[in-house]
């Protein structure tokens, strides 16, 4: 491959348990009437926070405010962020390829959080290109983030490989015409 594109949460950073905890805190704060378990959480992995709340409103016939719940999740996650650790094999691979090939991050997260996460992991300086949901019209599973990342690193999509922890991300990579590697946690449910 000539270009390497990485998702951030759950791929480079072992942050999914922290995001899950932050979601549960936010939903408790707003008295969400549904059970937000690990499986439900992972079914939304890769989507923006606001889209997640909107989809859960549809699924459970609730009327939670997507902006307020998302803000609460972000605040809770920000407090937990110093605890984030790396997905060691992926970060080791990143360090090996970053000196030889163009690399990028394509994440459904917001730019400040992604940058902070990469900084905590000690890899922010390896990424000249960071694409987030705010940079594109459609998030994952649409291919837009990965296509923009490939364009910004100057590599044809067919010559890129994507590392992702979500099935929505894998679908997005495949829709972009890229190879994809699914990154899995050893323990799926941290509860």
C-alpha positions in Angstrom: 0.0 0.0 0.0 1.1 3.6 -0.6 -1.2 5.3 1.9 -2.4 4.3 5.4 -5.6 5.8 6.9 -6.5 5.1 10.5 -9.7 5.6 12.5 -8.9 7.0 15.9 -11.3 5.8 18.6 -11.1 2.0 19.1 -8.4 1.7 16.4 -5.4 3.8 17.5 -6.8 4.6 21.0 -8.4 2.1 23.4 -11.0 4.8 24.0 -14.2 2.9 23.3 -14.7 1.9 27.0 -14.3 5.5 28.0 -16.7 6.7 25.3 -19.2 4.1 26.5 -18.9 5.2 30.1 -19.3 8.9 29.0 -22.5 7.9 27.0 -23.9 6.1 30.0 -23.3 9.2 32.2 -24.9 11.5 29.7 -27.9 9.3 29.2 -28.4 9.0 33.0 -28.1 12.7 33.3 -31.0 13.1 30.9 -33.0 10.2 32.2 -33.0 8.2 29.0 -35.7 5.5 29.3 -33.7 2.9 27.3 -30.9 0.6 28.3 -27.7 1.7 26.6 -25.6 -1.5 26.6 -22.3 -2.3 24.9 -24.0 -3.9 21.8 -26.2 -0.8 21.2 -23.2 1.4 21.7 -21.0 -0.5 19.2 -23.9 -0.5 16.7 -23.4 3.3 16.4 -19.6 3.3 16.4 -18.2 5.7 13.8 -21.2 8.0 13.8 -21.2 11.5 15.2 -22.6 12.0 18.7 -25.6 14.0 17.5 -26.5 11.5 14.8 -26.3 8.7 17.5 -28.8 10.6 19.7 -31.1 11.3 16.8 -31.1 7.6 15.7 -31.7 6.5 19.3 -34.6 8.9 19.5 -36.1 7.2 16.4 -35.4 3.7 17.6 -36.9 4.2 21.1 -39.5 6.9 20.4 -37.8 9.4 22.7 -37.2 13.1 22.4 -33.7 13.6 23.9 -32.0 16.8 22.7 -29.1 15.7 20.5 -27.1 18.8 21.2 -27.5 18.8 24.9 -26.9 15.0 25.3 -23.9 15.2 23.0 -22.4 18.1 25.0 -22.8 16.1 28.2 -21.1 13.1 26.6 -18.2 15.3 25.4 -17.8 16.8 28.8 -17.8 13.4 30.5 -15.4 12.0 27.9 -13.0 15.0 28.3 -12.7 14.2 32.0 -11.9 10.6 31.2 -9.5 11.3 28.2 -6.3 11.4 30.3 -6.9 7.7 31.0 -6.9 6.7 27.3 -4.2 4.2 26.2 -3.1 2.9 22.8 -4.1 -0.1 20.9 -0.5 -1.2 21.0 -0.2 -3.3 17.8 -1.9 -0.6 15.7 0.2 2.2 17.1 3.4 0.1 16.5 2.3 -0.5 12.9 1.6 3.3 12.5 5.1 4.1 13.8 6.6 1.7 11.3 4.8 3.0 8.2 4.6 6.7 9.1 8.3 7.3 8.2 7.9 5.6 4.8 4.4 6.3 3.6 1.7 9.1 3.9 -0.7 8.5 6.8 -3.9 10.2 7.9 -6.6 9.9 10.5 -10.3 9.8 9.4 -12.6 9.9 12.4 -16.2 10.5 13.1 -15.1 12.4 16.2 -14.6 16.2 16.5 -11.2 17.7 15.7 -10.3 19.0 19.2 -11.0 15.6 20.8 -9.2 13.6 18.0 -6.2 15.9 18.3 -6.1 15.6 22.1 -6.5 11.8 21.9 -3.6 11.6 19.4 -1.5 13.9 21.6 -2.2 11.8 24.7 -1.0 8.7 22.7 2.1 10.5 21.6 1.4 10.2 17.9 -0.1 13.6 16.9 3.1 14.7 15.2 2.9 11.6 12.9 -0.4 12.9 11.3 -0.1 15.8 8.8 -3.7 15.0 7.8 -6.7 14.6 10.1 -10.2 14.4 8.6 -13.3 14.5 10.8 -17.0 14.4 10.2 -17.0 18.2 10.1 -15.0 18.1 6.9 -17.5 16.1 4.9 -21.2 16.2 4.0 -21.8 12.5 4.9 -20.2 10.5 7.7 -19.5 6.7 7.9 -20.7 4.4 6.3 -20.4 6.9 3.4 -16.9 6.9 1.9 -16.4 10.7 2.1 -14.0 10.9 5.0 -11.7 8.2 3.5 -11.8 9.7 0.1 -10.9 13.1 1.4 -8.1 11.7 3.5 -6.7 9.9 0.4 -6.9 13.1 -1.6 -5.1 15.1 1.1 -2.3 12.6 1.4 -2.0 12.4 -2.4 -2.7 8.7 -2.8 -5.2 7.0 -5.0 -8.0 5.3 -3.0 -7.1 1.9 -4.6 -3.6 2.2 -3.1 -4.8 3.0 0.4 -5.5 0.7 3.4 -7.9 1.7 6.2 -7.7 0.5 9.8 -11.1 0.6 11.5 -12.8 -0.9 14.5 -16.4 -0.5 13.3 -18.3 -2.3 10.7 -19.6 1.1 9.5 -16.0 2.2 9.0 -15.2 -1.0 7.1 -18.2 -0.4 4.8 -17.0 3.2 4.2 -13.5 2.0 3.3 -14.9 -0.6 0.9 -17.2 2.0 -0.6 -14.2 4.2 -1.2 -12.5 1.4 -3.1 -9.9 0.8 -0.3 -8.6 -2.2 1.4 -9.7 -2.5 5.0 -8.5 -4.1 8.2 -10.9 -4.6 11.1 -9.3 -3.9 14.5 -11.0 -5.8 17.4 -10.6 -5.5 21.1 -9.6 -8.6 23.0 -12.5 -8.0 25.4 -15.5 -6.6 23.5 -17.7 -5.7 26.4 -15.9 -3.8 29.2 -18.8 -4.0 31.6 
